[in-house]
Amino acid sequence: MNRSILRTLVAALAASAALAATAQQIAIEPAATVLAGDPVQIRLSGLPAGAEITVQTLRQVREFDGRQRPYTARAVFVSDAEGRIDLATQAPRSGSYSGADLRGLFWSMTPRPAAGQAPPNTPAGDVPPSEGQIAISALRGDTVLARATLTLQRALPEVRTRAAEGFAGALFAHLPGNAKRPALILLGGSEGGSLITRDAPVFASRGFAVLALPYYSPSGWGASGPTPPELPALPPAFADIPLERLEQAREWLARQSEVDATRIGVVGTSKGAEFALAAAARMPWIKSVVAIVPSDVIWEGWGPGVAPGVRSSFAWRGQPLAFVPYQDFEKEFAGFATGEPVLIRRPQDKGRAANPARVAPARIAVEDIAAPLLVIGAHDDQVWDSGSMAEAIAVARQRAGRETLALVYRHAGHALGGTGFGPTTQYNAGPMKMGGSAEATARAQAEAFPKIFEFLRRTLAPMAD
């Protein structure tokens, strides 16, 4: 081989090595598999300096009705002088969201258009990954420069679950080990059924023994009309729900070898927060309370066979609790048939304003709750005014000298139970409006989620194995 050819070959190999050393990549830290809600960093490197780079995300999303659909988001960035993009610190030039936001390409996702309607530059052959996985692609023009997959685990794979005998649809979850763990009772909202059980492994992954406790199961609605209740053993109407169900849950938890029954907390969301607060005001064994988008009063009950304005949502020892009635409740729900926006907050706001004498008797005596309390609300909540009610709860607690942490978000809506990494763009897409902007709700979720666990760890002190 002559020297000219040799020099050319060496130069080509050197160029190839240099290119390999600076190959475009998407780095996910601390790892490509992350427990949803835990900190993560996403950086791109090895890009041409000052280049316009489109970053796209794609995932399968399980919607409220249980079906999965592909969701996607995209944003155009300009790489820095070293050919880098940091999603946490750099704002996109254009795209699905604006402003520097690590989670922007996740919460801003929307349902992907049907075949043949995909946006320009969508990488050919892109298939949504398995549930929990998010495909991330970096493109320059039509060329895919790099791909990576972020796996967001809802729960640790080692979490153990089993049915809680004696409680219809209930699920018990815990990590393996010999430690007796503090326990949490999870209470869902007016959606009813077993939906709350999806969260049991999430809380168990953070070191708690968790009982997700359904307490009401309404009829559903399918393509052919009404469907029977998912859990027929539970009440189909949200009326006179007995608070004593939590005392039964406490007795059950005390019999479980994984549980330290001297440390039991309650986490309630929406109507479940109303339940949690009303129960904690009467049950001193509850050692910690988290009330997500709560109410400061007991509201009217409803459901099949329940006449308007006559029954309470909750009862204690066989006696219905005083309640605030709704006004124009059925009129509001007519929007599901007419297509008009359904804002459940309106009949509640109107009922409260029209019945001032009934507010004080229905108020939950939160000052009687000895346990530390975390309340999380939002002022643009269109299901009910959880922002103002959370603030009222905090004021009453502070006057009584009770330990309280209040997180209240001005522009967020009702759906504050997420991690900030899930799509928030569809909360107001259908007739029923949850309220809040997609960005504000996602940011509130991202801030509140870790604070919930900080609060529970501090007040219940889970033990390490």
Helices and strands as residue ranges (DSSP letters): H 3-21, E 25-29, E 33-35, E 41-45, E 52-62, E 68-78, E 85-86, E 94-95, H 104-107, E 110-111, E 133-140, E 143-153, E 160-163, E 171-174, E 181-187, G 195-199, H 200-204, E 209-212, E 220-222, E 225-227, E 241-242, H 245-254, E 259-269, H 271-280, E 286-292, E 314-316, E 319-320, H 329-333, H 335-338, H 345-354, H 356-362, G 366-368, E 373-378, H 386-399, E 404-409, H 438-460
